[in-house]
Structure formats: C-alpha cells, structure tokens
Amino acid sequence: MEKRSIVGVSIVLVCLIIAGYSARNAGAGQSAPGGAPAPAQGGGRGPAPTPPCGPNLLPEVKNVAKDSRCFELRTYTVREGSSIDLLHSRFRDHTIALFKKHGMTVVGFWQPVTKPDTLIYLLAYKDGAARDAAWAAFGADPEWVKTRTAMQVNVQVDNVFMSSTDYGPMK
C-alpha cells in the first residue's frame, strides 16, 4: 500500500508541475475541435509523430530508465461555449473503453481543483511507435467518429511526452 501511495503522489506532482508549465505556455499548444488529436503538420487529421520516448532512447539521453514506457500527459482546456461536464461524460461513457480497445494504458484522470474547465489525463504505451499506432486506430474507429460527432466539445489540447527517470517507481 505504501508503494501505491508513493506512485500516486508522484503522478499527482508530475501532473501539477506540467499543468503549471502548460498554463504558462497556453498559446503554444496544439488543438483540434472535439478533443480529437491535434492535426499533424500540413493540416492532416491525427497527431504529429511522437518524439522519442520510452525504451531505446539515444545514449545521450541521461537519467532515463532504459525500460521505461512512453508516457503522454494530456491537458484538455474547454473553450468558452463548450461543456466540461460533456467532456467528462464522453470520457466516462465512451473514450476510456476505446482507449483500452486500442491498447492504450490509462494511468489516471484528474480534475484540477483551481481550473474547473480543465481535464488532465495520463496514458502509457510500450513505446512511441505503439503510441502512434494506437492513436491512428483510435482516430479511425467508427465508434469514436460517431461519439466525437454526437458529443462535440471544443478544447485546447496540450500534450507532453515523458520517459521515467532511472530512479522513479513507475516504469
């Protein structure tokens, strides 16, 4: 139980640090209507390729666990005229099951207490290639397309890719 608490506290601290960083750099993030992955460079649908994260990083990357998964921290800020409750409902009733269907590991979801229009969640993947494949399959899933169309939420999406440190409890 103690190890679980340490992991939980670690995740919350990482989220708070990154959420603060994201808030300071709010204009720098990519967004797409409905909380879909941001368009890739060139205007196509779907996320841009994942930067290196997870196992097998270049040797010059220091202090990172060689066996780390690729972690993606996503922050959704609901824009004026959209509903955070609808976003929560969409995740609760549809999106989580689709994430699992496409091999994404859901680590957790958080509602910042001082930002009621924001949802933060953390996903884990085997590596960057697995992340890209999972998002491609998710984006093409007819159930997701139907859900996204029926439950449109206009959000600003910011994401951060991370690998675990070599001393961190979560790999």
Backbone as CSV, one residue per row, in Angstrom:
resi,resn,N_x,N_y,N_z,CA_x,CA_y,CA_z,C_x,C_y,C_z
1,MET,0.826,-1.196,0.000,0.000,0.000,0.000,0.865,1.252,0.000
2,GLU,2.003,1.207,0.708,2.876,2.366,0.774,3.448,2.694,-0.603
3,LYS,3.858,1.665,-1.347,4.399,1.874,-2.694,3.341,2.503,-3.597
4,ARG,2.101,2.068,-3.448,1.000,2.615,-4.226,0.814,4.101,-3.936
5,SER,0.919,4.474,-2.675,0.782,5.874,-2.291,1.896,6.715,-2.883
6,ILE,3.110,6.194,-2.879,4.245,6.918,-3.448,4.030,7.131,-4.937
7,VAL,3.581,6.102,-5.636,3.317,6.220,-7.069,2.222,7.250,-7.312
8,GLY,1.158,7.195,-6.535,0.057,8.142,-6.693,0.501,9.575,-6.462
9,VAL,1.255,9.791,-5.404,1.762,11.128,-5.103,2.699,11.589,-6.213
10,SER,3.539,10.699,-6.722,4.457,11.050,-7.810,3.692,11.500,-9.040
11,ILE,2.646,10.772,-9.388,1.846,11.125,-10.564,1.193,12.486,-10.374
12,VAL,0.614,12.718,-9.217,-0.048,13.992,-8.956,0.956,15.137,-9.036
13,LEU,2.128,14.966,-8.456,3.141,16.018,-8.511,3.570,16.306,-9.940
14,VAL,3.810,15.272,-10.724,4.183,15.463,-12.129,3.087,16.224,-12.855
15,CYS,1.846,15.833,-12.632,0.721,16.497,-13.291,0.640,17.966,-12.906
16,LEU,0.806,18.266,-11.632,0.739,19.650,-11.180,1.857,20.487,-11.782
17,ILE,3.058,19.948,-11.828,4.191,20.671,-12.412,3.941,20.935,-13.885
18,ILE,3.527,19.904,-14.600,3.319,20.062,-16.034,2.104,20.933,-16.314
19,ALA,1.066,20.827,-15.498,-0.107,21.682,-15.686,0.280,23.145,-15.503
20,GLY,1.119,23.432,-14.524,1.596,24.796,-14.328,2.401,25.281,-15.509
21,TYR,3.257,24.421,-16.030,4.052,24.763,-17.208,3.137,24.999,-18.400
22,SER,2.148,24.123,-18.581,1.210,24.253,-19.701,0.418,25.547,-19.596
23,ALA,0.013,25.909,-18.384,-0.763,27.130,-18.200,0.057,28.360,-18.578
24,ARG,1.345,28.350,-18.252,2.209,29.471,-18.615,2.418,29.556,-20.114
25,ASN,2.350,28.418,-20.794,2.613,28.365,-22.227,1.353,27.997,-23.002
26,ALA,0.215,28.490,-22.559,-1.071,28.067,-23.130,-1.173,28.306,-24.622
27,GLY,-0.596,29.333,-25.139,-0.696,29.600,-26.571,0.155,28.692,-27.415
28,ALA,1.060,27.940,-26.808,1.993,27.117,-27.567,1.429,25.766,-27.940
29,GLY,0.310,25.352,-27.338,-0.222,24.014,-27.579,-0.975,23.901,-28.881
30,GLN,-1.198,22.667,-29.291,-1.987,22.394,-30.479,-3.388,22.045,-30.025
31,SER,-4.356,22.285,-30.896,-5.717,21.932,-30.534,-6.471,21.429,-31.742
32,ALA,-7.569,20.785,-31.465,-8.472,20.318,-32.508,-9.872,20.317,-31.935
33,PRO,-10.874,20.623,-32.743,-12.236,20.614,-32.223,-12.608,19.244,-31.676
34,GLY,-13.359,19.237,-30.603,-13.888,17.988,-30.067,-12.909,17.173,-29.271
35,GLY,-11.713,17.700,-29.005,-10.752,16.947,-28.217,-10.082,15.838,-28.988
36,ALA,-10.216,15.839,-30.306,-9.526,14.844,-31.120,-8.050,15.168,-31.123
37,PRO,-7.207,14.217,-31.481,-5.793,14.536,-31.585,-5.586,15.725,-32.507
38,ALA,-4.608,16.554,-32.181,-4.343,17.747,-32.971,-3.915,17.379,-34.382
39,PRO,-4.240,18.226,-35.362,-3.819,17.932,-36.726,-2.308,17.864,-36.833
40,ALA,-1.850,16.973,-37.672,-0.423,16.867,-37.936,0.011,18.060,-38.764
41,GLN,1.306,18.306,-38.814,1.820,19.368,-39.651,1.335,19.130,-41.065
42,GLY,0.941,20.172,-41.761,0.435,20.023,-43.107,-1.081,19.947,-43.151
43,GLY,-1.758,19.983,-41.993,-3.209,20.068,-41.957,-3.945,18.749,-41.953
44,GLY,-3.251,17.599,-41.953,-3.940,16.311,-41.938,-4.523,16.014,-40.576
45,ARG,-5.443,15.045,-40.494,-6.021,14.658,-39.210,-5.041,13.768,-38.463
46,GLY,-5.168,13.759,-37.185,-4.341,12.885,-36.370,-3.137,13.604,-35.807
47,PRO,-2.542,13.014,-34.785,-1.428,13.670,-34.109,-0.152,13.606,-34.930
48,ALA,0.722,14.554,-34.662,2.056,14.520,-35.253,2.802,13.323,-34.674
49,PRO,3.829,12.832,-35.359,4.581,11.688,-34.825,5.121,11.977,-33.419
50,THR,5.163,10.946,-32.627,5.628,11.050,-31.253,7.130,11.298,-31.216
51,PRO,7.584,12.253,-30.408,9.029,12.390,-30.236,9.560,11.159,-29.505
52,PRO,10.854,10.911,-29.561,11.390,9.721,-28.884,11.002,9.703,-27.404
53,CYS,10.422,8.596,-26.987,10.112,8.386,-25.576,9.952,6.897,-25.358
54,GLY,10.075,6.475,-24.118,10.002,5.056,-23.822,11.377,4.417,-23.880
55,PRO,11.427,3.119,-24.157,12.716,2.417,-24.170,13.538,2.784,-25.407
56,ASN,14.786,2.403,-25.390,15.677,2.553,-26.547,15.904,3.997,-26.969
57,LEU,16.027,4.891,-26.003,16.353,6.272,-26.327,17.823,6.368,-26.714
58,LEU,18.181,7.456,-27.338,19.572,7.668,-27.720,20.460,7.703,-26.478
59,PRO,21.719,7.287,-26.611,22.621,7.234,-25.448,22.822,8.581,-24.756
60,GLU,22.694,9.671,-25.490,22.909,10.978,-24.862,21.759,11.409,-23.947
61,VAL,20.651,10.687,-23.974,19.553,10.981,-23.056,19.915,10.365,-21.708
62,LYS,20.105,11.206,-20.729,20.588,10.769,-19.415,19.460,10.693,-18.392
63,ASN,19.687,9.901,-17.365,18.799,9.807,-16.203,17.429,9.214,-16.513
64,VAL,17.313,8.506,-17.624,16.047,7.900,-18.021,16.187,6.388,-17.969
65,ALA,15.161,5.732,-17.440,15.169,4.269,-17.347,15.164,3.660,-18.745
66,LYS,16.038,2.715,-18.968,16.137,2.056,-20.280,14.884,1.244,-20.592
67,ASP,14.154,0.826,-19.553,12.952,0.021,-19.752,11.660,0.824,-19.548
68,SER,11.762,2.142,-19.587,10.586,2.985,-19.385,9.597,2.835,-20.531
69,ARG,8.333,2.901,-20.185,7.310,3.034,-21.217,7.300,4.488,-21.691
70,CYS,6.550,4.754,-22.723,6.320,6.112,-23.211,5.057,6.626,-22.522
71,PHE,5.181,7.721,-21.792,4.043,8.314,-21.107,3.625,9.585,-21.835
72,GLU,2.323,9.792,-21.917,1.785,11.004,-22.540,0.815,11.655,-21.564
73,LEU,1.153,12.865,-21.145,0.285,13.647,-20.272,-0.492,14.613,-21.160
74,ARG,-1.804,14.498,-21.145,-2.654,15.324,-21.999,-3.502,16.243,-21.121
75,THR,-3.543,17.516,-21.492,-4.328,18.513,-20.782,-5.359,19.083,-21.744
76,TYR,-6.629,18.962,-21.382,-7.720,19.498,-22.195,-8.314,20.678,-21.441
77,THR,-8.320,21.838,-22.074,-8.962,23.012,-21.517,-10.170,23.325,-22.387
78,VAL,-11.339,23.279,-21.788,-12.580,23.503,-22.527,-12.696,24.990,-22.857
79,ARG,-12.970,25.259,-24.102,-13.113,26.641,-24.554,-14.520,27.153,-24.267
80,GLU,-14.632,28.474,-24.234,-15.919,29.115,-23.954,-16.989,28.591,-24.911
81,GLY,-18.146,28.303,-24.359,-19.256,27.791,-25.150,-19.345,26.277,-25.159
82,SER,-18.329,25.603,-24.641,-18.347,24.143,-24.545,-18.498,23.739,-23.084
83,SER,-18.712,22.447,-22.859,-19.041,21.970,-21.516,-18.017,20.967,-20.989
84,ILE,-17.441,21.268,-19.833,-16.534,20.319,-19.176,-17.310,19.069,-18.762
85,ASP,-18.574,19.226,-18.386,-19.381,18.067,-17.995,-19.585,17.121,-19.174
86,LEU,-19.787,17.675,-20.367,-19.928,16.849,-21.562,-18.614,16.130,-21.864
87,LEU,-17.494,16.814,-21.672,-16.189,16.180,-21.885,-15.998,15.014,-20.913
88,HIS,-16.304,15.235,-19.631,-16.195,14.149,-18.645,-17.111,12.985,-19.023
89,SER,-18.316,13.290,-19.435,-19.267,12.251,-19.828,-18.747,11.455,-21.025
90,ARG,-18.168,12.155,-21.980,-17.639,11.469,-23.162,-16.523,10.510,-22.776
91,PHE,-15.613,10.948,-21.915,-14.547,10.053,-21.457,-15.125,8.901,-20.645
92,ARG,-15.983,9.226,-19.679,-16.543,8.223,-18.769,-17.320,7.145,-19.524
93,ASP,-18.138,7.564,-20.478,-19.071,6.641,-21.125,-18.569,6.028,-22.427
94,HIS,-17.524,6.595,-23.036,-17.109,6.126,-24.356,-15.589,6.007,-24.537
95,THR,-14.884,7.103,-24.286,-13.481,7.190,-24.687,-12.588,6.200,-23.959
96,ILE,-12.771,6.015,-22.660,-11.904,5.094,-21.912,-11.969,3.691,-22.504
97,ALA,-13.152,3.220,-22.821,-13.289,1.878,-23.410,-12.579,1.801,-24.761
98,LEU,-12.648,2.872,-25.535,-11.968,2.886,-26.833,-10.451,2.933,-26.661
99,PHE,-9.977,3.678,-25.662,-8.540,3.680,-25.381,-8.071,2.250,-25.100
100,LYS,-8.783,1.564,-24.225,-8.406,0.190,-23.868,-8.478,-0.728,-25.082
101,LYS,-9.515,-0.573,-25.894,-9.684,-1.379,-27.108,-8.468,-1.254,-28.026
102,HIS,-7.872,-0.068,-28.062,-6.757,0.184,-28.977,-5.389,0.116,-28.293
103,GLY,-5.342,-0.508,-27.122,-4.068,-0.806,-26.475,-3.423,0.320,-25.697
104,MET,-4.173,1.365,-25.394,-3.638,2.461,-24.589,-3.851,2.121,-23.114
105,THR,-2.827,2.306,-22.305,-2.950,2.077,-20.869,-3.334,3.390,-20.203
106,VAL,-4.497,3.414,-19.592,-4.967,4.601,-18.886,-4.381,4.562,-17.478
107,VAL,-3.532,5.540,-17.151,-2.928,5.620,-15.821,-3.855,6.371,-14.873
108,GLY,-4.459,7.448,-15.340,-5.377,8.187,-14.485,-5.892,9.455,-15.126
109,PHE,-6.942,9.989,-14.510,-7.566,11.247,-14.922,-7.631,12.160,-13.708
110,TRP,-7.461,13.460,-13.934,-7.505,14.432,-12.845,-8.286,15.657,-13.265
111,GLN,-8.991,16.220,-12.286,-9.703,17.485,-12.450,-8.999,18.486,-11.542
112,PRO,-8.230,19.429,-12.098,-7.573,20.421,-11.241,-8.615,21.226,-10.461
113,VAL,-8.425,21.326,-9.168,-9.430,21.982,-8.326,-9.505,23.486,-8.563
114,THR,-8.449,24.087,-9.071,-8.474,25.529,-9.329,-8.755,25.861,-10.790
115,LYS,-8.958,24.832,-11.614,-9.249,25.050,-13.037,-10.420,24.152,-13.442
116,PRO,-11.641,24.575,-13.137,-12.797,23.711,-13.372,-13.079,23.416,-14.843
117,ASP,-12.429,24.121,-15.754,-12.631,23.883,-17.181,-11.523,23.017,-17.782
118,THR,-10.751,22.338,-16.930,-9.590,21.576,-17.390,-9.671,20.123,-16.938
119,LEU,-9.256,19.233,-17.832,-9.145,17.803,-17.552,-7.729,17.385,-17.925
120,ILE,-7.072,16.661,-17.027,-5.720,16.163,-17.279,-5.753,14.650,-17.170
121,TYR,-5.093,13.976,-18.124,-5.003,12.526,-18.007,-3.656,12.042,-18.497
122,LEU,-3.299,10.843,-18.037,-2.007,10.250,-18.346,-2.225,8.885,-18.985
123,LEU,-1.578,8.680,-20.138,-1.611,7.403,-20.846,-0.205,6.837,-20.902
124,ALA,-0.098,5.518,-21.023,1.200,4.860,-21.163,1.138,3.905,-22.347
125,TYR,2.273,3.795,-23.028,2.401,2.924,-24.195,3.730,2.192,-24.105
126,LYS,3.859,1.104,-24.838,5.117,0.355,-24.875,6.255,1.265,-25.348
127,ASP,5.999,2.051,-26.386,6.992,2.970,-26.945,6.274,3.963,-27.850
128,GLY,7.030,4.855,-28.483,6.431,5.869,-29.343,5.701,5.287,-30.545
129,ALA,6.239,4.224,-31.128,5.588,3.595,-32.283,4.238,2.998,-31.885
130,ALA,4.174,2.393,-30.705,2.905,1.840,-30.215,1.900,2.961,-29.980
131,ARG,2.375,4.091,-29.498,1.503,5.249,-29.284,0.920,5.711,-30.615
132,ASP,1.777,5.862,-31.624,1.306,6.330,-32.925,0.288,5.365,-33.532
133,ALA,0.549,4.067,-33.427,-0.373,3.060,-33.967,-1.708,3.084,-33.220
134,ALA,-1.649,3.230,-31.895,-2.876,3.253,-31.095,-3.743,4.458,-31.446
135,TRP,-3.127,5.637,-31.576,-3.904,6.833,-31.911,-4.462,6.760,-33.327
136,ALA,-3.717,6.161,-34.256,-4.224,6.007,-35.627,-5.462,5.109,-35.633
137,ALA,-5.391,3.992,-34.909,-6.534,3.074,-34.841,-7.711,3.726,-34.122
138,PHE,-7.435,4.426,-33.038,-8.480,5.125,-32.286,-9.180,6.157,-33.174
139,GLY,-8.395,6.985,-33.866,-8.962,8.040,-34.706,-9.818,7.517,-35.845
140,ALA,-9.508,6.303,-36.322,-10.252,5.704,-37.430,-11.424,4.842,-36.967
141,ASP,-11.542,4.619,-35.677,-12.591,3.746,-35.153,-13.968,4.386,-35.387
142,PRO,-14.869,3.679,-36.079,-16.198,4.241,-36.349,-16.960,4.642,-35.080
143,GLU,-16.744,3.908,-33.994,-17.417,4.254,-32.733,-16.914,5.603,-32.211
144,TRP,-15.598,5.870,-32.341,-15.048,7.158,-31.917,-15.582,8.280,-32.801
145,VAL,-15.612,8.060,-34.108,-16.112,9.084,-35.029,-17.562,9.429,-34.685
146,LYS,-18.365,8.427,-34.414,-19.769,8.631,-34.036,-19.866,9.398,-32.714
147,THR,-19.073,8.985,-31.726,-19.090,9.638,-30.411,-18.631,11.081,-30.512
148,ARG,-17.531,11.308,-31.209,-16.982,12.663,-31.351,-17.999,13.581,-32.026
149,THR,-18.695,13.066,-33.028,-19.693,13.857,-33.747,-20.895,14.167,-32.862
150,ALA,-21.342,13.180,-32.105,-22.525,13.353,-31.252,-22.242,14.192,-30.011
151,MET,-21.003,14.169,-29.527,-20.665,14.838,-28.271,-19.508,15.812,-28.494
152,GLN,-19.722,16.798,-29.335,-18.654,17.736,-29.673,-18.334,18.664,-28.508
153,VAL,-17.035,18.744,-28.207,-16.535,19.637,-27.170,-15.329,20.356,-27.762
154,ASN,-15.343,21.675,-27.714,-14.241,22.464,-28.254,-13.193,22.652,-27.160
155,VAL,-12.014,22.061,-27.354,-10.972,22.094,-26.331,-9.627,22.503,-26.914
156,GLN,-8.814,23.061,-26.054,-7.392,23.281,-26.324,-6.681,22.045,-25.798
157,VAL,-5.899,21.374,-26.635,-5.200,20.158,-26.227,-3.706,20.444,-26.147
158,ASP,-3.125,20.154,-25.000,-1.676,20.229,-24.824,-1.206,18.854,-24.394
159,ASN,-0.102,18.393,-24.962,0.422,17.107,-24.509,1.924,17.193,-24.309
160,VAL,2.392,16.365,-23.391,3.804,16.279,-23.039,4.170,14.805,-23.040
161,PHE,5.270,14.464,-23.712,5.751,13.085,-23.740,6.867,12.937,-22.726
162,MET,6.837,11.814,-22.001,7.796,11.614,-20.917,8.268,10.172,-20.883
163,SER,9.474,9.993,-20.404,10.006,8.680,-20.052,10.348,8.741,-18.573
164,SER,10.230,7.613,-17.895,10.514,7.576,-16.465,12.004,7.784,-16.207
165,THR,12.295,8.433,-15.105,13.689,8.524,-14.691,14.169,7.141,-14.265
166,ASP,15.471,6.966,-14.221,16.023,5.662,-13.839,15.787,5.338,-12.362
167,TYR,15.377,6.320,-11.567,15.123,6.082,-10.146,13.636,6.183,-9.792
168,GLY,12.784,6.475,-10.762,11.353,6.614,-10.498,10.683,5.263,-10.284
169,PRO,9.615,5.223,-9.480,8.949,3.956,-9.185,8.092,3.425,-10.329
170,MET,7.699,4.284,-11.241,6.820,3.850,-12.325,7.603,3.781,-13.628
171,LYS,7.652,2.609,-14.216,8.372,2.446,-15.475,7.382,2.103,-16.556
